[in-house]
Each structure stands twice: as C-alpha cells, then as structure tokens.
Amino acid sequence: MSKLDRRNQARQKQQTKHQKNVKATNIFSGQHGAPRIVAVVPLCEDGDARAAVRQLNKGLDVEGDIPTEDLVRVRVDRFKQSIEYVPVERELIPALNACRVADFVVMILSPVQEVDEQGELLLRCIEGQGVSNVITVAQVRPDPSPSATTVGWQHLIFNTRVSIA
C-alpha cells in the first residue's frame, strides 16, 4: 500500500467517523429535537434537587418556574437544544430509574454535610449501573459556615476515592 493510499484510507475513516457523530447528535438539535435528559440526585440529606435545577437554569440565563412535582423541560436558545431535568428524591429505586434513562447525571453535594450512608448507597448503586456522564456539584448556600471548608476537602477526597474505585 502506497503512502497516498494510506492517507486516502485515513481520510475516509475520519470522514466516516465524523458522519456517524453528526448523525448520532442530529436527533438532539433543532427546535423540535429530543431533549437531553439530566437526572439530578442529591447525595446529602440537605440537598435539594429542585433548588439545584433552579441554580443550573440561572447559569444558563433561563427564567421560569420549577414545578413542585414532575419533570422540568427547558429550552436553551444559546445551545439550540432542550434539556429535561429529572429531579429525584433520596430514594434508591426512583434514583436508579432516573439515572438509567438519563444522558447526564448531576450529583448534588452539600457544603456543610458529609455524604451519609444513604448517599453512599445511592452512589454505589448508580455507579454499578454503568452511568458514564456524571457531574458532581456542591449546592451553594447563601450563608457559608466555617466548617464548609473542612467538608469541602472531605468531598474532594470522597470524589477521588469513588472515581478510582
């Protein structure tokens, strides 16, 4: 095989890969595209999934009411996509179901509390389910306490330990 043939073959592989990627993400684009599903799971006792959704929307410059029950669907004009949040309470089965269908999973940590046994159980079960796109966030509180720094370091160590395991 000549050098020109190898280059041509590499270029064809690259084009095929690009076309597959465009085709896979095409269903999410456009005004009537399928929404990206984001499961929001609190790992600490004082975590509030609906408040986290409100803060995430504020970061996207999206205003609107968050219903007390049900899913939250939001149109993000900046990215020309829709996001559907699935806020979950700290119960095992609903959290596993939500994470199974989600494209992304947002784990909420508290700046003042450590992850308790229920939170660790949730995390282990969700991890055992094979979730790939996990984002961990610390929920912002209006009045930070002095112990928040200590708990923050414990969360950092916890996240490092979980990602290695």
Helices and strands as residue ranges (DSSP letters): H 3-25, G 26-28, E 36-42, H 49-59, E 72-76, E 81-87, H 92-101, E 104-109, H 117-128, E 134-138, H 148-164
